Amino acid sequence: MTTLAPLQQLQNLPLCKVDDEVLHQAFVTAYGQLNSIRKRLTLDDLEQRLLDNCTNALEQIQIDIGMRLNHETDTYNLMLETLEQAQQQLSAQSALQSEVAQIRLDAENAIEEAREAANLQVLEADNRVINAENQLEGVRSALTTAQLAIATMTQEYTQYRRKNPERLARDLNERDKTISQMRADRKKDSSKRQELQSKLNIADKVVGEERRQRAATANDLMKTTALYNHLKERVDFHDGREDVRQFLLQLPDGTGDVGCYIYNFHFGLSVFHGIRDISIETADFHFQIRTAMMLAMDVVPGIWGNPVFRLLPELVPMWDTTINDELHTLIMKRLAQDFPRLHQRIQDGKAAPVSELAIPTRVLNALIKAGYETVADAGGELPDQLAKVKGLSEVSVNEIRAAINSWCIKWAQVNGDIENIKNPKIKRR
């Protein structure tokens, strides 16, 4: 019976049905429930902070779960690698056992052959002994002859030593010593050369690392310089006073008028919690309305091109709506440059009748009666202003905002998503 290898068994384990996408959708649902609670309930500051703390805790849980899943994934991959190495070692050992068995069989066969060859060699040795005894007699005779020859050679060597000095032998010994010393010196030089080459390689690595760090530092310096120059140009370019247009607000008693001015600034503002959902947080511009009455109102761009600001009660009786139209024109001009897709959605929203919103008939009739003709008209209105419309309740306002959101989703399915209008760096409270 065959069994799966440990690595294959581990790979054939069933996958967990709760994957990252399921967890993500669960957290998205939880966030949606918390946002629904936030929208439907009227909470004081303490309850609002408690709900925000709950949201932050849920976000931290999501982060911790992600870190835990990543850790388990790394552990699983390490386990797979370890099992794969063990499987390879086991396969190598199996091959080695087969090879050892074959070697043992070959050795036994070789031993048997060696025994037979040894017996044959014994017989041959006996024959050689007999032959050797016969040859020994001849060797003895030859030895006697050799002794006579050695004696003759000794006499000749003695005569040679007398004729030739011993200096040749000493020179030969000195040459052999010199050669040995040169070989030792060459070995030492080779060792020193290897040591110097190793130090040179280390120095090359250090120099290369320093060059890379210097290049990275130079690159960072170039980026920082470019960012500094860009910011400096923006600061030097604008002080908020160019193209200032004046409007005259008539006093209620008709005794005179008040000057009103629109200033534009090339940097954005963080928006308040109450208007964050209908404003562009990442817009790199804002406006300010100033009056001769020493009053000022900051204006941020809305996601429907409308100016979002709190109208001071002192100006309500004398307010001129042409100021809103002028601000709308300025905002749409900037959106066309910085947010072209959002600009297109606003244009389509102006062309879409309010009847395209999926809202009850009574709510639709109340909007039309109040003068809201297009989707952009209803979307650009602040929630507290919609709540003042006759025939609309807080629940109706929530239905209108949900329908506007659905209209935007359908628009994105046909035309694509708009640019990111939320700044993740803004800390929500």
C-alpha positions as CSV (number, residue, x, y, z in Angstrom):
1,M,0.0,0.0,0.0
2,T,1.5,3.3,-1.0
3,T,1.3,6.4,1.2
4,L,1.6,10.1,0.3
5,A,4.8,11.8,1.1
6,P,4.6,14.3,4.1
7,L,5.0,17.3,1.7
8,Q,2.2,16.0,-0.7
9,Q,-0.1,15.3,2.3
10,L,0.4,18.8,3.6
11,Q,-0.3,20.3,0.1
12,N,-3.5,18.2,-0.2
13,L,-5.0,19.6,3.0
14,P,-8.4,21.3,2.4
15,L,-8.2,25.1,2.3
16,C,-10.0,27.1,5.0
17,K,-13.2,28.6,3.7
18,V,-12.6,31.8,5.7
19,D,-10.1,33.6,3.5
20,D,-8.8,37.2,3.4
21,E,-11.8,38.3,1.3
22,V,-14.3,36.9,3.7
23,L,-12.7,38.6,6.7
24,H,-12.5,41.9,4.7
25,Q,-16.2,41.7,3.8
26,A,-17.0,41.0,7.5
27,F,-15.1,44.1,8.6
28,V,-16.7,46.2,5.8
29,T,-20.1,45.0,7.0
30,A,-19.2,46.0,10.6
31,Y,-18.0,49.4,9.5
32,G,-21.2,49.9,7.5
33,Q,-23.3,49.0,10.6
34,L,-21.4,51.4,12.8
35,N,-21.8,54.2,10.1
36,S,-25.5,53.4,9.9
37,I,-25.7,53.7,13.7
38,R,-23.8,57.0,13.5
39,K,-26.2,58.4,10.9
40,R,-29.5,57.2,12.4
41,L,-28.8,58.1,16.1
42,T,-28.4,61.6,17.6
43,L,-25.4,61.2,19.8
44,D,-23.8,63.6,22.3
45,D,-20.0,64.1,22.4
46,L,-19.3,61.2,24.9
47,E,-21.4,58.7,22.9
48,Q,-19.8,59.9,19.7
49,R,-16.3,59.3,21.2
50,L,-17.4,55.9,22.4
51,L,-18.6,55.0,18.9
52,D,-15.3,56.3,17.4
53,N,-13.3,54.3,20.0
54,C,-15.3,51.2,18.9
55,T,-14.5,51.9,15.3
56,N,-10.8,52.4,16.1
57,A,-10.7,49.1,18.1
58,L,-12.3,47.3,15.2
59,E,-9.7,48.7,12.8
60,Q,-7.0,47.6,15.2
61,I,-8.5,44.1,15.3
62,Q,-8.5,44.0,11.5
63,I,-4.8,45.0,11.5
64,D,-3.9,42.4,14.1
65,I,-5.8,39.7,12.2
66,G,-3.9,40.6,9.1
67,M,-0.5,40.5,10.9
68,R,-1.5,37.1,12.4
69,L,-2.5,35.7,9.0
70,N,0.8,36.9,7.5
71,H,2.7,35.2,10.3
72,E,0.9,32.0,9.8
73,T,1.5,32.2,6.1
74,D,5.2,32.6,6.7
75,T,5.2,29.7,9.2
76,Y,3.3,27.5,6.6
77,N,5.8,28.4,3.9
78,L,8.7,27.6,6.2
79,M,7.1,24.2,7.1
80,L,6.7,23.4,3.4
81,E,10.3,24.2,2.7
82,T,11.5,22.1,5.6
83,L,9.3,19.1,4.6
84,E,10.5,19.4,1.0
85,Q,14.2,19.3,2.2
86,A,13.3,16.3,4.4
87,Q,11.7,14.6,1.4
88,Q,14.8,15.2,-0.7
89,Q,17.0,13.8,2.1
90,L,14.8,10.7,2.4
91,S,14.9,10.1,-1.4
92,A,18.7,10.5,-1.3
93,Q,19.0,8.0,1.6
94,S,16.8,5.5,-0.2
95,A,19.0,5.7,-3.3
96,L,22.1,5.3,-1.0
97,Q,20.6,2.1,0.6
98,S,20.1,0.6,-2.8
99,E,23.6,1.5,-3.8
100,V,25.0,0.0,-0.5
101,A,23.1,-3.3,-1.2
102,Q,24.5,-3.4,-4.7
103,I,28.0,-2.7,-3.3
104,R,27.6,-5.5,-0.7
105,L,26.6,-8.0,-3.4
106,D,29.5,-6.9,-5.7
107,A,31.9,-7.3,-2.7
108,E,30.7,-10.8,-2.0
109,N,31.1,-11.8,-5.6
110,A,34.6,-10.2,-5.6
111,I,35.5,-12.1,-2.4
112,E,34.5,-15.4,-4.0
113,E,36.5,-14.6,-7.1
114,A,39.4,-13.6,-5.0
115,R,39.3,-16.9,-3.1
116,E,39.4,-18.9,-6.3
117,A,42.2,-16.7,-7.7
118,A,44.1,-17.1,-4.4
119,N,43.9,-20.9,-4.6
120,L,45.2,-20.7,-8.2
121,Q,48.0,-18.4,-7.1
122,V,49.0,-20.9,-4.3
123,L,49.5,-23.6,-6.9
124,E,51.4,-21.2,-9.1
125,A,53.5,-20.1,-6.1
126,D,54.5,-23.7,-5.5
127,N,55.7,-24.0,-9.0
128,R,57.5,-20.7,-8.7
129,V,59.2,-21.9,-5.5
130,I,60.5,-24.9,-7.3
131,N,61.7,-22.7,-10.1
132,A,63.2,-20.3,-7.6
133,E,65.2,-23.0,-6.0
134,N,66.6,-23.9,-9.3
135,Q,67.3,-20.2,-10.1
136,L,68.9,-19.7,-6.7
137,E,71.8,-21.8,-7.7
138,G,72.3,-19.7,-10.8
139,V,71.9,-16.5,-8.6
140,R,74.6,-17.7,-6.3
141,S,76.9,-18.0,-9.2
142,A,75.9,-14.6,-10.5
143,L,76.4,-13.1,-7.0
144,T,80.0,-14.4,-7.0
145,T,80.4,-12.8,-10.4
146,A,78.8,-9.5,-9.1
147,Q,81.1,-9.4,-6.0
148,L,84.0,-9.5,-8.3
149,A,82.5,-6.7,-10.4
150,I,81.9,-4.5,-7.3
151,A,85.4,-4.9,-6.3
152,T,86.5,-3.8,-9.7
153,M,84.1,-0.8,-9.7
154,T,85.3,0.2,-6.2
155,Q,88.8,0.4,-7.5
156,E,87.6,2.4,-10.5
157,Y,85.6,4.8,-8.2
158,T,88.6,5.4,-6.0
159,Q,90.7,6.2,-9.0
160,Y,87.8,8.7,-10.2
161,R,87.8,10.5,-6.8
162,R,91.5,11.0,-7.0
163,K,91.1,12.6,-10.5
164,N,87.9,14.7,-9.7
165,P,87.5,17.1,-6.7
166,E,84.5,16.9,-4.2
167,R,83.4,20.6,-5.1
168,L,80.9,19.3,-7.7
169,A,79.0,17.4,-5.0
170,R,78.8,20.4,-2.7
171,D,77.6,22.6,-5.6
172,L,74.8,20.1,-6.3
173,N,73.7,20.1,-2.6
174,E,73.7,24.0,-2.5
175,R,71.6,24.1,-5.6
176,D,69.1,21.7,-4.1
177,K,68.9,23.9,-1.0
178,T,68.4,27.0,-3.1
179,I,65.6,25.4,-5.0
180,S,63.9,24.4,-1.8
181,Q,64.2,27.9,-0.4
182,M,62.7,29.5,-3.5
183,R,59.8,27.1,-3.4
184,A,59.1,28.1,0.2
185,D,59.4,31.8,-0.7
186,R,57.0,31.4,-3.6
187,K,54.5,29.7,-1.3
188,K,54.6,32.6,1.2
189,D,54.2,35.1,-1.6
190,S,51.1,33.2,-2.9
191,S,49.6,33.3,0.6
192,K,50.2,37.0,1.0
193,R,48.8,37.7,-2.5
194,Q,45.6,35.8,-1.5
195,E,45.3,37.8,1.7
196,L,45.8,41.1,-0.1
197,Q,43.2,40.0,-2.7
198,S,40.7,39.2,0.0
199,K,41.2,42.6,1.6
200,L,40.8,44.3,-1.8
201,N,37.5,42.5,-2.4
202,I,36.2,43.7,1.0
203,A,37.4,47.2,0.2
204,D,35.6,47.0,-3.2
205,K,32.3,46.0,-1.4
206,V,32.6,48.9,1.0
207,V,33.3,51.4,-1.8
208,G,30.4,50.0,-3.8
209,E,28.1,50.3,-0.8
210,E,29.2,53.9,-0.1
211,R,28.6,54.7,-3.8
212,R,25.1,53.3,-3.6
213,Q,24.4,55.2,-0.4
214,R,25.8,58.4,-2.0
215,A,23.6,57.9,-5.0
216,A,20.5,57.3,-2.9
217,T,21.3,60.4,-0.8
218,A,21.8,62.4,-3.9
219,N,18.4,61.1,-5.3
220,D,16.7,61.9,-2.0
221,L,18.3,65.4,-2.0
222,M,17.0,66.0,-5.6
223,K,13.5,64.9,-4.5
224,T,13.6,67.1,-1.4
225,T,14.9,70.1,-3.4
226,A,12.2,69.6,-6.0
227,L,9.5,69.4,-3.3
228,Y,10.9,72.5,-1.6
229,N,11.0,74.4,-4.9
230,H,7.5,73.4,-5.7
231,L,6.2,74.5,-2.2
232,K,8.2,77.7,-2.4
233,E,6.7,78.5,-5.8
234,R,3.2,77.9,-4.5
235,V,3.9,80.1,-1.4
236,D,5.6,82.8,-3.5
237,F,2.9,82.6,-6.2
238,H,-0.2,83.3,-4.1
239,D,-1.1,85.4,-1.1
240,G,-4.8,84.9,-1.4
241,R,-5.5,88.3,-2.9
242,E,-5.4,88.0,-6.7
243,D,-8.5,88.3,-8.8
244,V,-10.5,89.4,-5.7
245,R,-14.1,90.2,-6.7
246,Q,-16.3,92.6,-4.7
247,F,-20.0,92.1,-4.0
248,L,-22.2,94.6,-2.2
249,L,-24.7,93.3,0.3
250,Q,-27.6,95.7,1.0
251,L,-28.5,96.3,4.6
252,P,-32.0,95.2,5.6
253,D,-33.0,98.7,6.6
254,G,-31.8,100.1,3.2
255,T,-29.4,102.6,4.8
256,G,-26.3,101.3,3.0
257,D,-24.4,98.3,1.9
258,V,-21.6,96.1,3.1
259,G,-18.6,95.1,0.9
260,C,-18.0,91.3,0.5
261,Y,-14.9,89.8,-1.1
262,I,-13.9,86.3,-2.3
263,Y,-10.3,85.2,-1.7
264,N,-8.9,82.0,-3.1
265,F,-6.0,80.0,-1.7
266,H,-3.8,77.3,-3.2
267,F,-4.0,74.9,-0.3
268,G,-6.8,72.8,1.1
269,L,-8.5,72.8,4.5
270,S,-9.6,69.9,6.7
271,V,-13.4,69.8,6.9
272,F,-15.6,69.4,10.0
273,H,-17.2,66.1,10.8
274,G,-20.6,67.3,10.0
275,I,-19.8,68.2,6.4
276,R,-17.0,65.7,5.6
277,D,-19.2,63.3,3.7
278,I,-20.2,66.0,1.2
279,S,-16.8,67.8,0.8
280,I,-13.5,67.0,-1.0
281,E,-10.8,66.5,1.7
282,T,-7.9,66.2,-0.8
283,A,-8.7,69.3,-2.8
284,D,-5.5,71.5,-2.8
285,F,-7.5,74.8,-2.7
286,H,-10.1,76.6,-0.7
287,F,-11.8,80.0,-0.6
288,Q,-12.6,82.6,2.0
289,I,-15.5,85.1,2.1
290,R,-14.5,88.4,3.9
291,T,-16.7,91.4,4.6
292,A,-16.1,94.9,5.7
293,M,-17.9,93.9,9.0
294,M,-14.7,92.1,10.1
295,L,-16.4,88.7,9.4
296,A,-14.9,85.8,7.5
297,M,-16.1,82.4,6.4
298,D,-13.9,79.6,5.0
299,V,-15.3,77.8,2.0
300,V,-14.3,74.2,0.9
301,P,-15.3,72.6,-2.4
302,G,-18.2,70.1,-2.3
303,I,-18.3,66.9,-4.2
304,W,-21.1,68.4,-6.4
305,G,-19.1,71.5,-7.2
306,N,-21.1,73.5,-4.6
307,P,-19.5,75.8,-2.0
308,V,-19.7,74.4,1.5
309,F,-19.5,76.9,4.3
310,R,-21.5,78.1,7.3
311,L,-23.3,81.3,6.6
312,L,-23.1,83.6,9.5
313,P,-26.4,84.6,11.0
314,E,-25.6,88.3,10.7
315,L,-25.4,87.9,6.9
316,V,-28.5,85.8,6.3
317,P,-31.0,88.8,5.9
318,M,-28.7,90.5,3.3
319,W,-27.1,87.5,1.6
320,D,-26.7,87.7,-2.2
321,T,-26.9,84.2,-3.9
322,T,-24.7,85.4,-6.8
323,I,-21.8,84.9,-4.4
324,N,-22.7,81.2,-4.3
325,D,-22.8,81.1,-8.1
326,E,-19.4,82.8,-8.3
327,L,-17.9,80.3,-5.9
328,H,-19.5,77.4,-7.8
329,T,-17.9,78.7,-11.0
330,L,-14.5,78.9,-9.4
331,I,-14.8,75.5,-7.9
332,M,-15.9,73.9,-11.2
333,K,-12.9,75.5,-12.9
334,R,-10.5,74.0,-10.4
335,L,-12.2,70.6,-10.5
336,A,-11.9,70.5,-14.3
337,Q,-8.1,70.7,-13.7
338,D,-7.5,68.6,-10.6
339,F,-10.5,66.2,-10.7
340,P,-11.7,65.8,-14.3
341,R,-13.7,62.6,-13.7
342,L,-15.5,64.1,-10.7
343,H,-16.1,67.2,-12.8
344,Q,-17.8,65.0,-15.5
345,R,-20.0,63.3,-12.9
346,I,-21.2,66.7,-11.7
347,Q,-22.0,67.7,-15.2
348,D,-24.0,64.5,-15.7
349,G,-25.7,65.1,-12.4
350,K,-26.8,68.5,-13.6
351,A,-28.3,66.9,-16.7
352,A,-30.0,64.1,-14.8
353,P,-33.5,64.9,-13.5
354,V,-34.2,64.4,-9.8
355,S,-36.7,61.7,-10.7
356,E,-33.8,59.3,-11.5
357,L,-33.2,59.0,-7.7
358,A,-34.8,55.8,-6.2
359,I,-36.8,57.6,-3.5
360,P,-40.5,57.4,-2.5
361,T,-43.0,59.4,-4.5
362,R,-43.9,61.7,-1.6
363,V,-40.2,62.5,-1.0
364,L,-39.7,63.2,-4.8
365,N,-42.7,65.5,-4.9
366,A,-41.4,67.4,-1.9
367,L,-38.1,67.9,-3.6
368,I,-39.6,69.1,-6.9
369,K,-42.0,71.4,-5.0
370,A,-39.0,72.9,-3.1
371,G,-37.2,73.7,-6.4
372,Y,-34.7,70.7,-6.6
373,E,-34.8,69.8,-10.3
374,T,-31.6,67.7,-10.9
375,V,-29.6,65.1,-9.1
376,A,-26.8,67.6,-8.6
377,D,-29.3,70.1,-6.9
378,A,-30.3,67.5,-4.3
379,G,-26.7,66.2,-3.9
380,G,-25.2,69.6,-3.4
381,E,-27.5,70.6,-0.6
382,L,-26.4,70.3,3.0
383,P,-28.4,67.7,5.1
384,D,-29.6,70.3,7.6
385,Q,-30.9,72.4,4.7
386,L,-32.8,69.4,3.2
387,A,-34.3,68.8,6.6
388,K,-35.9,72.2,6.5
389,V,-37.8,71.4,3.3
390,K,-41.5,71.1,3.9
391,G,-42.6,67.5,3.8
392,L,-39.1,66.0,4.5
393,S,-38.1,64.4,7.8
394,E,-34.7,63.2,9.0
395,V,-35.5,59.7,7.7
396,S,-36.4,61.2,4.3
397,V,-33.1,63.1,4.2
398,N,-31.2,59.8,4.8
399,E,-33.2,58.2,2.0
400,I,-32.3,61.0,-0.4
401,R,-28.6,60.7,0.5
402,A,-28.7,56.9,0.1
403,A,-30.4,57.3,-3.3
404,I,-27.8,59.9,-4.4
405,N,-25.0,57.4,-3.4
406,S,-26.7,54.6,-5.4
407,W,-26.9,57.0,-8.4
408,C,-23.1,57.7,-8.1
409,I,-22.4,53.9,-7.9
410,K,-24.4,53.3,-11.1
411,W,-22.6,56.2,-12.8
412,A,-19.2,54.7,-11.8
413,Q,-20.2,51.2,-13.2
414,V,-20.7,52.9,-16.6
415,N,-18.1,55.6,-16.6
416,G,-15.4,54.4,-14.1
417,D,-14.5,55.5,-10.7
418,I,-13.8,59.1,-9.9
419,E,-10.5,60.4,-8.3
420,N,-9.8,59.8,-4.6
421,I,-11.4,62.6,-2.7
422,K,-10.7,61.3,0.8
423,N,-7.4,62.0,2.5
424,P,-6.2,58.9,4.5
425,K,-3.8,61.1,6.5
426,I,-6.7,63.1,8.1
427,K,-7.4,61.6,11.5
428,R,-11.1,61.1,12.0
429,R,-12.5,61.9,15.4
